[in-house]
Amino acid sequence: MAVKDVSVVLAHGAWADGSNWARVITALDADGIKAVAAPLPLTSLADDVAALNRVLDRVEGNIVLAGHAYAGAVIAETRSPRVKALVYVTALAPDEGETVANVFYRLPPHPFAPKLAPDANGLIWLPESAFASAFAQCARPEDLAVLAAVQRPISPACITVPVGRPLWKNVPSWFLVAEEDRMIVPETQRSMAARMKAVVRAHAVDHTPIVTAPALVTDIIKDAVRSVSQR
């Protein structure tokens, strides 16, 4: 499936970096699809959107933009006219005027979900034990070690600021609902996907399928790429 006129940009969520997308990137590359992982500073929603926009400026042609978890809010804030489709991977999709925290805490959390609070520096870290219990409970031990080692903290300024009109109101969207997600309640994911009128794919995967089920994620992204390339 060689695609010359569509590129994929991937945005990581909280407590992560671009390396989380490694298996998706290599799978897309094997099909001739160029993918770039956007490094987000996780210092504020505005900073993250600015960082994403800088990456989009470097990518040629039409773009399919994919976001994992928190990055669902980030990808919907860009205004690049070259973004032709959005892919939400177990992601948060606040509507205009809502915050990430609003949708994240809409329903009671999973019993294994970690309690989150800023540290002495005002940043929120994921407890190391939570990678195995909630963030990626289906991951291999070696993957859990890497996830914990590369984690980056997120600032409350990322999740407490109301978002503008989200891009998913203007371009088609795909949504991977993770039925075994212990970080973002699956019912919350389904309700967000429904109001987005997204193409929904539901699978029995954990919160981080970009690591634990990359083939499923890749297939959804390829669906979006095909849709864009056929227009």
C-alpha positions in Angstrom: 0.0 0.0 0.0 2.4 2.7 -1.1 1.0 6.1 -0.5 2.9 9.2 -1.8 0.5 12.0 -1.1 -0.5 11.2 2.5 1.8 11.3 5.6 1.0 10.3 9.1 1.9 12.3 12.2 1.7 10.6 15.6 1.2 12.4 18.9 2.1 10.7 22.2 0.1 11.1 25.4 1.0 11.8 29.0 3.9 9.9 30.6 5.2 8.9 27.2 7.4 10.0 24.3 7.5 9.3 20.6 9.2 6.0 21.1 5.9 4.5 22.3 4.9 4.6 18.6 7.9 2.6 17.4 6.1 -0.5 16.3 3.3 1.5 14.5 6.0 3.5 12.7 7.8 0.5 11.4 4.6 -1.2 10.3 3.5 1.9 8.4 6.9 2.2 6.8 6.7 -1.4 5.6 3.6 -0.4 3.7 5.2 2.7 2.2 3.5 5.2 4.5 5.7 7.9 5.9 5.1 8.5 9.7 6.6 11.1 12.0 6.3 11.2 15.8 5.7 14.6 17.2 7.6 15.4 20.4 5.3 17.1 22.8 6.8 18.9 25.9 3.7 18.2 28.0 4.2 21.6 29.7 0.8 23.2 28.7 -1.9 22.5 26.1 -0.8 25.6 24.2 2.9 24.5 24.2 1.9 21.0 23.0 -0.2 22.4 20.2 2.6 24.7 19.1 5.0 21.8 19.1 2.7 19.7 17.0 2.2 22.6 14.5 5.9 22.9 14.1 6.0 19.2 13.1 3.1 19.6 10.7 4.9 22.5 9.0 7.8 20.0 8.2 5.6 17.4 6.7 4.6 17.5 3.1 1.2 16.8 1.5 -2.0 15.8 3.2 -1.8 14.5 6.7 -3.6 11.9 8.9 -3.0 12.9 12.5 -3.2 10.3 15.2 -3.2 10.9 19.0 -2.9 8.6 21.9 -4.7 9.3 25.2 -4.1 13.0 26.3 -2.9 13.8 22.7 -6.5 13.5 21.5 -7.0 17.0 22.9 -3.8 18.3 21.2 -4.5 17.0 17.7 -8.0 18.6 17.7 -6.5 22.0 18.4 -4.4 22.3 15.3 -5.8 24.4 12.5 -3.6 23.1 9.6 -5.7 22.8 6.5 -3.6 19.8 5.4 -4.9 17.6 8.2 -7.6 15.6 6.5 -8.4 12.9 9.1 -7.9 12.3 12.8 -7.3 8.9 14.5 -8.0 8.6 18.2 -6.3 5.8 20.0 -7.9 5.3 23.4 -7.8 9.1 23.4 -9.6 12.0 25.1 -11.8 14.3 23.0 -13.1 17.2 24.9 -15.6 19.4 23.2 -15.5 23.2 22.9 -15.3 24.7 26.4 -14.4 21.4 28.1 -11.1 20.5 29.6 -9.2 17.2 29.4 -9.8 16.7 33.1 -13.6 17.2 32.6 -13.8 14.2 30.3 -11.1 12.1 32.0 -12.9 12.2 35.3 -16.5 12.1 33.9 -17.1 8.6 35.3 -15.7 6.8 38.3 -12.2 5.4 37.6 -11.2 1.8 37.2 -10.3 0.2 40.6 -6.7 -0.2 39.4 -6.4 3.4 38.1 -3.6 5.3 39.9 -4.3 8.3 42.1 -2.7 11.3 40.3 -1.4 14.5 41.9 1.3 17.1 41.2 4.7 16.6 42.9 6.8 19.3 44.6 7.7 20.7 41.2 4.0 21.0 40.2 4.3 18.1 37.7 2.3 14.9 37.5 4.2 11.6 37.2 2.7 8.2 36.8 3.7 5.8 39.7 6.1 3.2 38.2 3.8 0.4 39.4 0.9 1.8 37.4 2.6 0.9 34.1 2.0 -2.7 34.8 -1.3 -2.4 36.7 -3.2 0.2 34.5 -1.2 1.9 31.8 -0.2 -1.2 29.8 -1.2 -4.3 31.7 -0.8 -6.4 28.6 2.7 -5.3 27.9 5.8 -7.6 28.0 8.1 -7.0 31.0 10.8 -5.5 28.7 8.3 -3.1 27.3 7.1 -2.1 30.7 10.7 -1.4 31.7 11.1 1.0 28.7 7.7 2.7 29.2 8.7 3.5 32.8 12.2 4.6 31.9 11.2 7.1 29.2 8.1 8.5 30.9 7.8 12.3 30.9 5.6 14.1 33.5 2.6 16.2 32.5 1.7 19.6 33.7 -1.7 20.4 35.1 -1.7 23.3 32.5 -2.3 20.6 29.9 -5.5 19.3 31.3 -7.2 22.2 33.1 -7.6 24.6 30.1 -10.8 24.7 28.1 -10.3 23.7 24.5 -11.5 25.6 21.4 -13.7 24.2 18.6 -12.2 20.8 18.0 -11.0 19.8 14.6 -13.1 16.6 14.7 -16.1 18.7 13.9 -14.6 19.5 10.5 -12.7 16.4 9.4 -13.5 12.6 9.6 -12.3 10.8 12.6 -11.5 7.2 13.6 -11.6 6.0 17.2 -10.0 2.9 18.7 -12.0 2.0 21.8 -9.9 0.0 24.3 -12.3 -2.3 26.1 -9.8 -3.2 28.8 -8.5 0.3 29.4 -7.9 1.0 33.1 -6.9 4.6 32.6 -9.7 6.1 30.5 -13.0 4.3 31.2 -14.2 2.5 28.0 -17.7 3.9 28.4 -16.2 7.4 28.3 -14.4 6.5 25.1 -17.5 5.2 23.5 -19.5 8.4 24.4 -16.8 10.6 23.0 -16.6 8.6 19.8 -20.3 8.7 19.4 -20.6 12.5 19.7 -17.7 12.8 17.2 -19.5 10.6 14.8 -16.2 8.7 14.5 -15.6 5.4 12.7 -15.3 3.1 15.8 -13.2 0.1 16.2 -13.5 -1.6 19.6 -11.0 -4.2 20.7 -10.1 -6.0 24.0 -6.9 -4.1 24.4 -5.3 -2.1 27.2 -4.7 1.7 27.4 -1.5 1.5 25.3 -2.3 -0.5 22.2 0.4 1.4 20.3 2.8 -0.8 22.3 0.7 -3.9 23.1 -1.4 -4.2 19.9 0.3 -2.2 17.2 -1.2 -4.1 14.3 -4.7 -3.1 15.3 -3.6 0.6 15.6 -1.8 0.4 12.3 -4.8 -1.0 10.5 -7.0 1.8 11.7 -4.5 4.4 10.7 -4.3 2.7 7.2 -8.1 2.9 6.9 -7.9 6.7 7.5 -4.9 7.0 5.0 -6.9 5.1 2.3 -9.9 7.4 2.9 -7.8 10.5 2.5 -5.9 9.2 -0.6 -9.1 8.4 -2.4 -10.6 11.8 -2.1 
